[in-house]
Amino acid sequence: MGSTLASAREHRIRQGGLATSALGALLFAGNALAVPSFAQQTGHPCEQCHTVAYGPALTDYGREFKLNGYVYGENSPLVPVALMVQGGYSRTKADQPEVPAPTYKVNDNLSLDQVSLFIASRITSHLGVFAQVTYDGIGHVTTWDNLDLRYARPLNIGSTAIVAGVSVNNNPTVQDLWNSTPAWGFPYISSALAPSPTAGPFIGGLAQTVLGATAFVSVNSRYYLEAGGYRGLSHKWLDKIGIGADSSPNLSGVSPYWRAAVRFNRDVNFYSIGLFGLDSRVQPDATIPEKDRYTDFGFDATYQYEGKGAHVVAANASFIHERQMLAASFAGGGSDGISNDLQAFNVDLTYGYQRTWIATVAVFAISGSHNAALYSPGALSGSANGSPGSGGYVLQAEYIPFGKLNSFGAPWLNVRLGLQYTAYTKFNGGTSNYDGFGRSASDNNTLFAFFWVII
């Protein structure tokens, strides 16, 4: 989550044209990537691959490890599995109008959000896997989660160094090398019981409901190109794996995906700029022959300072423009018109001291066309003025005692303890009475005290 928590509560996919692929799918999904079996395989501590001891944020070495199919290292993990547990305490500024999930309260909730089992290891000299199965502690269901099966082959053509390969995965951008795209974007953990904005780009809401393959090539560790496609999983399969048929994105045919990036290394400074996108056709109602089309164009940038001293700095930014052609939704009365658009902007800045004390600030904003049929009034999650506009900031402080070379229990004991505050300056199109039922955007401000353990 995002590990991206693979459960029905996080797959707010558009049904009947309703744009409910939540901003949470882009910003508020809990993620995980660092696992002890990879550390054992490479013989390096987790901080070799991750900027703040452990977690999804990759160093340049970590990106090369993933690019090359998770096969670095001379060791074979004794147990190529890992266990992750996440949870915490959530408090919103105002009580929610209804309980966010059965057995919980309208506020001040303690929760065990998820328990995940990872299989993460080299399989052959050119093939590796990162696979996750998750128990959703809120929905009380076990599902498959992120999957990235990678084959990679390095070769030289004259003086040109190339790494080429294929990824089979179930979440567009989960195979990406950067933390500026939806699957691995900040925040890497968040409250599963707090409100989140309704609207978000389609590319950020497909996790675990699709399966695809992409081919990639890296040239001289500078230029990166990738292309492939995704198909939606059948309703029967979604039921079998615990996601649920009602989470189906109802994709029609193959959705093409593309990615390009340029990397720059300047001593201890790393930069990248890139673009990515997905073009999806959706048939939300089988009785209506028309289809909806969502075309996402994303632009992203990354900066990292990776010196050998006590200080670490990392920054990520992304902007996604989504063009929506909602012929099927319009025909079914689910949209005011055929043409619609949506934009999402995210930026985050992290500072780490000795990879132990971590502070992050992030800003997010979403905007788009007014559409009263897509964004209608409703308590908490509705919009009184038909606008998808939301925005705010996240402040986060963490203590990460383990994951370093001489850490206690290395590499098997990894703990993050943190305090996260999410504040909304706008929510679902408004600041006060945004939902038509008297709720203010700031009522959804959330304090989340969390723990995150991987062994």
C-alpha positions as CSV (number, residue, x, y, z in Angstrom):
1,M,0.0,0.0,0.0
2,G,1.1,1.2,-0.9
3,S,2.4,-2.1,0.7
4,T,-0.5,-0.7,-1.2
5,L,-3.2,-2.4,0.9
6,A,-5.0,-4.7,-1.5
7,S,-8.5,-4.6,-0.1
8,A,-11.9,-3.5,-1.3
9,R,-11.8,-0.5,0.9
10,E,-8.9,0.9,-1.0
11,H,-10.1,0.1,-4.5
12,R,-12.5,3.0,-5.0
13,I,-12.7,2.4,-8.7
14,R,-15.2,4.3,-10.8
15,Q,-18.5,2.4,-11.0
16,G,-21.1,3.7,-13.5
17,G,-18.8,6.6,-14.4
18,L,-18.5,7.8,-10.8
19,A,-14.9,9.2,-10.4
20,T,-14.2,7.6,-7.0
21,S,-10.6,6.5,-7.6
22,A,-9.6,8.3,-4.4
23,L,-6.7,10.6,-4.0
24,G,-5.8,8.2,-1.3
25,A,-4.9,5.7,-4.0
26,L,-2.3,8.2,-5.1
27,L,-1.2,9.8,-1.8
28,F,-2.7,7.9,1.1
29,A,-1.8,4.2,0.5
30,G,0.6,2.5,2.8
31,N,3.6,1.1,0.9
32,A,6.5,-1.3,1.7
33,L,9.5,-2.4,-0.3
34,A,12.5,-3.0,2.0
35,V,12.5,-6.6,3.1
36,P,15.2,-8.5,5.2
37,S,15.6,-11.3,2.7
38,F,17.0,-8.8,0.1
39,A,19.5,-7.5,2.7
40,Q,20.6,-11.1,3.4
41,Q,20.9,-11.8,-0.3
42,T,23.1,-8.8,-1.0
43,G,25.1,-8.8,2.2
44,H,24.3,-5.1,2.7
45,P,22.2,-3.4,5.4
46,C,18.9,-2.0,4.3
47,E,20.3,1.5,4.2
48,Q,22.3,0.5,1.2
49,C,19.1,0.4,-0.9
50,H,16.9,2.8,1.0
51,T,17.5,6.5,1.8
52,V,16.2,6.3,5.4
53,A,17.3,2.9,6.6
54,Y,14.3,1.0,5.2
55,G,11.1,1.7,3.4
56,P,10.2,2.3,-0.3
57,A,12.5,5.3,-0.9
58,L,15.4,3.9,-3.0
59,T,19.0,5.0,-3.2
60,D,20.8,4.9,-6.6
61,Y,22.1,1.4,-5.6
62,G,18.5,0.4,-4.7
63,R,17.3,1.5,-8.1
64,E,20.0,-0.6,-9.9
65,F,19.1,-3.6,-7.7
66,K,15.5,-3.4,-8.8
67,L,16.3,-2.6,-12.4
68,N,18.5,-5.7,-12.6
69,G,15.7,-8.0,-11.4
70,Y,16.4,-8.2,-7.7
71,V,19.4,-10.6,-8.4
72,Y,22.4,-8.7,-6.9
73,G,24.3,-10.5,-4.2
74,E,26.2,-13.8,-3.7
75,N,24.1,-15.1,-0.8
76,S,20.9,-17.1,-0.9
77,P,18.4,-16.1,1.8
78,L,17.9,-18.9,4.3
79,V,14.2,-17.9,4.3
80,P,13.2,-15.7,1.3
81,V,10.2,-14.4,3.1
82,A,9.4,-11.5,5.4
83,L,6.6,-10.4,7.6
84,M,5.3,-6.8,8.0
85,V,2.8,-5.3,10.5
86,Q,1.4,-1.8,10.3
87,G,-1.1,0.0,12.5
88,G,-1.6,2.9,14.8
89,Y,-3.9,5.5,16.4
90,S,-6.1,7.8,14.3
91,R,-7.8,11.0,15.4
92,T,-9.7,13.4,13.1
93,K,-10.4,17.0,14.1
94,A,-14.2,16.3,14.1
95,D,-16.0,13.0,14.5
96,Q,-17.0,11.3,11.3
97,P,-20.8,11.1,10.7
98,E,-20.7,7.3,10.7
99,V,-18.1,4.7,11.9
100,P,-15.4,4.3,9.2
101,A,-15.6,0.5,9.5
102,P,-17.5,-2.0,11.6
103,T,-16.3,-2.4,15.2
104,Y,-14.6,1.0,15.1
105,K,-15.7,4.4,16.6
106,V,-16.4,7.7,14.8
107,N,-13.1,8.9,16.2
108,D,-10.0,8.1,18.3
109,N,-9.4,4.6,16.8
110,L,-6.6,2.1,17.5
111,S,-6.1,-0.2,14.6
112,L,-4.1,-3.1,13.2
113,D,-4.1,-1.9,9.6
114,Q,-2.4,-4.8,7.8
115,V,-0.2,-7.9,8.2
116,S,1.7,-8.8,5.0
117,L,3.8,-11.8,4.0
118,F,6.5,-11.1,1.4
119,I,8.3,-13.5,-1.0
120,A,11.3,-11.5,-2.1
121,S,14.3,-13.2,-3.6
122,R,16.5,-14.0,-6.6
123,I,15.1,-17.0,-8.5
124,T,17.7,-17.4,-11.2
125,S,20.8,-15.3,-12.2
126,H,18.5,-13.0,-14.2
127,L,15.1,-13.5,-12.6
128,G,13.8,-12.2,-9.3
129,V,10.5,-11.6,-7.5
130,F,8.9,-9.2,-5.1
131,A,5.4,-10.6,-4.1
132,Q,3.1,-9.7,-1.2
133,V,0.0,-11.2,0.4
134,T,-1.9,-9.0,2.9
135,Y,-4.4,-9.5,5.6
136,D,-6.5,-6.3,5.9
137,G,-7.0,-5.7,9.6
138,I,-9.8,-3.2,8.9
139,G,-11.8,-5.2,6.4
140,H,-10.8,-8.6,7.8
141,V,-9.9,-10.2,4.5
142,T,-6.8,-11.7,3.0
143,T,-5.8,-10.7,-0.5
144,W,-3.0,-10.7,-2.9
145,D,-1.0,-7.4,-2.9
146,N,1.8,-6.0,-4.9
147,L,3.5,-8.2,-7.4
148,D,6.7,-7.5,-9.5
149,L,8.2,-10.5,-11.3
150,R,11.3,-9.2,-13.2
151,Y,13.6,-10.6,-15.8
152,A,16.6,-8.5,-16.6
153,R,19.8,-8.9,-18.7
154,P,22.8,-6.6,-18.8
155,L,24.7,-6.4,-22.1
156,N,27.3,-4.1,-23.7
157,I,27.1,-2.9,-27.3
158,G,30.4,-1.2,-27.9
159,S,30.8,1.4,-25.2
160,T,27.1,1.4,-24.5
161,A,25.9,-0.4,-21.3
162,I,22.4,-1.7,-21.5
163,V,20.0,-3.4,-19.1
164,A,16.9,-4.8,-20.8
165,G,14.1,-6.8,-19.3
166,V,10.5,-7.5,-18.6
167,S,8.3,-7.0,-15.6
168,V,5.0,-8.8,-14.9
169,N,3.1,-6.9,-12.3
170,N,-0.4,-6.0,-11.0
171,N,-0.2,-2.3,-10.3
172,P,0.8,0.4,-12.9
173,T,4.0,2.0,-11.6
174,V,4.7,-0.6,-8.9
175,Q,7.6,-1.7,-11.2
176,D,8.9,1.9,-11.3
177,L,12.4,2.8,-10.0
178,W,11.4,6.2,-8.5
179,N,9.2,7.5,-5.6
180,S,7.6,10.1,-7.7
181,T,5.0,7.9,-9.4
182,P,1.7,6.7,-7.8
183,A,2.5,3.2,-6.5
184,W,5.5,4.2,-4.3
185,G,4.7,7.9,-3.7
186,F,4.7,9.6,-0.2
187,P,3.2,9.0,2.3
188,Y,4.3,5.4,2.5
189,I,1.9,4.8,5.4
190,S,-1.3,6.5,6.4
191,S,-4.4,6.0,8.5
192,A,-6.8,3.4,7.0
193,L,-9.7,4.9,9.0
194,A,-9.4,8.6,8.1
195,P,-11.4,10.4,5.3
196,S,-9.6,11.0,2.0
197,P,-10.7,13.0,-1.0
198,T,-13.0,11.3,-3.5
199,A,-11.4,12.2,-6.9
200,G,-8.0,11.0,-8.2
201,P,-6.4,10.0,-11.4
202,F,-7.4,6.6,-12.9
203,I,-3.8,5.4,-13.0
204,G,-3.6,5.6,-9.2
205,G,-6.6,3.4,-8.5
206,L,-5.9,0.1,-10.3
207,A,-3.7,-1.6,-7.8
208,Q,-4.2,-5.4,-7.7
209,T,-7.3,-5.3,-10.0
210,V,-5.2,-5.6,-13.2
211,L,-2.3,-7.7,-14.5
212,G,0.1,-6.6,-17.1
213,A,3.6,-6.9,-18.6
214,T,6.0,-4.1,-19.5
215,A,9.4,-4.2,-21.3
216,F,12.1,-1.9,-20.2
217,V,15.6,-0.8,-21.2
218,S,18.2,1.3,-19.4
219,V,21.0,2.9,-21.4
220,N,24.3,3.9,-19.7
221,S,22.4,4.2,-16.4
222,R,21.0,7.4,-17.7
223,Y,18.1,6.9,-20.2
224,Y,15.2,4.7,-19.2
225,L,12.3,3.6,-21.4
226,E,9.4,1.3,-20.7
227,A,6.2,0.3,-22.4
228,G,3.6,-2.4,-22.0
229,G,-0.1,-2.9,-21.2
230,Y,-2.6,-4.0,-18.6
231,R,-5.8,-6.0,-18.6
232,G,-8.5,-6.0,-15.9
233,L,-8.9,-9.2,-13.9
234,S,-12.2,-11.1,-14.2
235,H,-14.9,-10.7,-11.6
236,K,-14.5,-14.3,-10.7
237,W,-10.7,-14.0,-10.2
238,L,-11.2,-10.8,-8.1
239,D,-13.6,-12.7,-5.8
240,K,-11.1,-15.6,-5.5
241,I,-8.2,-13.4,-4.5
242,G,-10.2,-11.4,-1.9
243,I,-10.4,-8.1,-3.8
244,G,-14.1,-8.5,-4.7
245,A,-15.9,-8.2,-8.1
246,D,-17.3,-4.8,-7.1
247,S,-13.7,-3.4,-7.2
248,S,-13.3,-4.3,-10.9
249,P,-12.3,-1.3,-13.1
250,N,-14.2,-2.9,-15.9
251,L,-11.4,-2.3,-18.4
252,S,-12.2,-2.9,-22.1
253,G,-9.2,-4.5,-23.9
254,V,-5.6,-3.7,-23.1
255,S,-4.6,-0.4,-21.4
256,P,-1.2,0.8,-22.9
257,Y,1.3,2.1,-20.3
258,W,4.5,4.1,-21.1
259,R,7.4,5.5,-19.1
260,A,10.6,7.5,-19.9
261,A,13.1,9.1,-17.6
262,V,16.6,10.7,-17.6
263,R,18.9,10.3,-14.7
264,F,21.9,12.5,-13.7
265,N,24.5,11.7,-11.1
266,R,26.7,14.5,-9.8
267,D,29.0,13.1,-7.1
268,V,26.6,12.7,-4.1
269,N,23.7,14.4,-5.9
270,F,21.1,12.5,-7.9
271,Y,18.5,14.0,-10.2
272,S,15.9,12.6,-12.5
273,I,13.1,13.9,-14.7
274,G,10.5,11.8,-16.5
275,L,7.1,11.2,-17.9
276,F,4.6,8.3,-17.7
277,G,1.1,7.6,-18.7
278,L,-1.8,5.1,-19.1
279,D,-4.7,5.0,-21.6
280,S,-7.7,3.1,-20.5
281,R,-11.1,2.3,-21.9
282,V,-13.8,1.3,-19.5
283,Q,-17.3,-0.2,-19.9
284,P,-19.0,0.6,-16.6
285,D,-22.4,-0.8,-17.7
286,A,-22.6,-3.9,-19.9
287,T,-26.0,-2.8,-21.2
288,I,-24.6,0.5,-22.6
289,P,-22.4,0.0,-25.7
290,E,-20.5,3.2,-25.3
291,K,-17.2,3.3,-23.3
292,D,-15.5,5.8,-21.1
293,R,-11.8,6.6,-21.8
294,Y,-9.3,7.9,-19.3
295,T,-5.9,9.1,-20.6
296,D,-3.3,10.0,-18.0
297,F,-0.2,12.0,-18.8
298,G,2.3,12.3,-15.8
299,F,5.4,14.3,-15.3
300,D,7.8,13.7,-12.4
301,A,11.1,14.8,-11.0
302,T,13.4,13.5,-8.2
303,Y,16.4,14.9,-6.2
304,Q,18.5,13.0,-3.7
305,Y,21.6,13.9,-1.7
306,E,23.3,10.7,-0.8
307,G,26.5,11.6,1.0
308,K,28.4,9.3,3.4
309,G,27.8,11.7,6.3
310,A,24.9,12.0,8.7
311,H,22.6,13.9,6.5
312,V,20.2,12.7,3.8
313,V,17.9,14.9,1.7
314,A,15.3,13.6,-0.8
315,A,12.6,15.4,-2.8
316,N,9.9,14.1,-5.3
317,A,7.4,15.9,-7.4
318,S,4.7,14.8,-9.9
319,F,1.9,16.3,-11.9
320,I,-0.7,14.2,-13.6
321,H,-3.2,15.5,-16.2
322,E,-6.1,13.2,-16.9
323,R,-8.3,13.6,-20.0
324,Q,-11.7,11.9,-19.6
325,M,-14.1,11.1,-22.4
326,L,-17.2,9.8,-20.5
327,A,-19.5,8.7,-23.3
328,A,-20.8,5.7,-21.4
329,S,-21.3,7.6,-18.1
330,F,-23.1,10.4,-20.0
331,A,-25.4,7.9,-21.7
332,G,-26.2,6.4,-18.4
333,G,-26.8,9.7,-16.6
334,G,-23.6,9.5,-14.5
335,S,-22.0,12.5,-16.0
336,D,-23.1,16.1,-17.0
337,G,-21.2,15.8,-20.2
338,I,-18.8,13.7,-22.3
339,S,-15.6,15.7,-21.9
340,N,-14.0,16.1,-18.5
341,D,-10.5,16.6,-17.0
342,L,-8.6,16.1,-13.7
343,Q,-5.2,17.3,-12.5
344,A,-3.2,16.1,-9.5
345,F,0.0,17.7,-8.1
346,N,2.2,16.3,-5.4
347,V,5.6,17.3,-3.9
348,D,7.4,16.0,-0.9
349,L,10.7,16.9,0.9
350,T,12.5,14.6,3.4
351,Y,15.4,15.3,5.6
352,G,17.1,12.5,7.6
353,Y,19.8,12.6,10.3
354,Q,21.9,9.5,10.6
355,R,19.1,7.7,8.8
356,T,17.4,7.5,12.2
357,W,15.6,10.8,12.7
358,I,13.4,11.7,9.8
359,A,11.2,14.7,9.0
360,T,9.0,15.1,5.9
361,V,6.7,17.8,4.5
362,A,4.5,17.3,1.6
363,V,1.9,19.3,-0.4
364,F,-0.8,18.0,-2.6
365,A,-3.6,19.4,-4.7
366,I,-6.2,18.1,-7.1
367,S,-8.5,20.0,-9.4
368,G,-10.7,19.4,-12.4
369,S,-13.9,20.1,-14.3
370,H,-17.1,20.8,-12.3
371,N,-19.6,18.0,-12.9
372,A,-22.5,17.7,-10.5
373,A,-23.4,14.2,-11.7
374,L,-19.9,12.9,-11.0
375,Y,-19.4,14.8,-7.8
376,S,-22.8,15.0,-6.0
377,P,-23.6,16.0,-2.4
378,G,-23.3,13.4,0.3
379,A,-22.3,13.3,4.0
380,L,-18.5,13.3,4.4
381,S,-17.5,12.0,0.9
382,G,-19.8,14.2,-1.3
383,S,-19.3,17.6,-3.0
384,A,-21.9,20.4,-2.6
385,N,-20.7,22.3,-5.7
386,G,-19.8,19.5,-8.1
387,S,-16.1,20.0,-7.9
388,P,-13.3,17.5,-7.3
389,G,-11.0,20.1,-5.9
390,S,-9.0,19.1,-2.8
391,G,-5.7,20.2,-1.3
392,G,-3.5,20.4,1.8
393,Y,-0.3,19.3,3.3
394,V,1.3,16.4,5.3
395,L,3.8,16.8,8.2
396,Q,5.6,13.7,9.4
397,A,8.3,12.9,11.9
398,E,9.8,9.4,12.4
399,Y,12.2,7.5,14.5
400,I,13.9,4.5,12.7
401,P,16.3,2.8,15.2
402,F,17.3,-0.2,13.0
403,G,18.2,-1.0,9.4
404,K,21.8,0.2,9.6
405,L,25.0,-1.9,9.4
406,N,25.5,-2.4,13.1
407,S,21.8,-2.3,14.1
408,F,20.5,-4.7,16.7
409,G,18.9,-7.7,15.0
410,A,20.1,-6.7,11.5
411,P,18.8,-7.3,9.0
412,W,15.7,-9.0,10.4
413,L,14.5,-6.4,12.9
414,N,13.2,-3.2,11.3
415,V,10.9,-0.7,13.1
416,R,9.5,2.7,12.2
417,L,7.7,4.8,14.8
418,G,6.1,8.0,13.5
419,L,3.7,10.9,13.9
420,Q,1.8,12.1,10.8
421,Y,-0.5,15.1,10.5
422,T,-2.6,15.6,7.4
423,A,-4.3,19.0,7.0
424,Y,-6.9,19.9,4.3
425,T,-7.2,23.5,3.0
426,K,-9.9,22.2,0.6
427,F,-11.9,18.9,0.4
428,N,-14.1,17.7,-2.4
429,G,-14.5,21.2,-3.8
430,G,-14.9,23.4,-0.7
431,T,-13.7,24.7,2.6
432,S,-16.9,25.0,4.7
433,N,-20.0,22.9,4.1
434,Y,-18.1,21.2,1.3
435,D,-20.4,18.1,1.3
436,G,-23.8,19.9,1.6
437,F,-24.2,18.4,5.1
438,G,-22.3,21.0,7.1
439,R,-18.8,19.5,7.2
440,S,-15.7,21.6,6.8
441,A,-12.5,20.6,5.0
442,S,-10.5,21.1,8.2
443,D,-12.9,18.7,10.1
444,N,-11.0,15.9,8.2
445,N,-7.6,16.9,9.5
446,T,-6.0,13.7,10.8
447,L,-3.4,12.9,13.4
448,F,-2.0,9.5,12.9
449,A,0.6,7.9,15.3
450,F,1.9,4.8,13.7
451,F,4.1,1.8,14.0
452,W,5.6,-0.2,11.1
453,V,7.5,-3.4,11.7
454,I,9.2,-5.7,9.2
455,I,11.0,-8.9,10.3
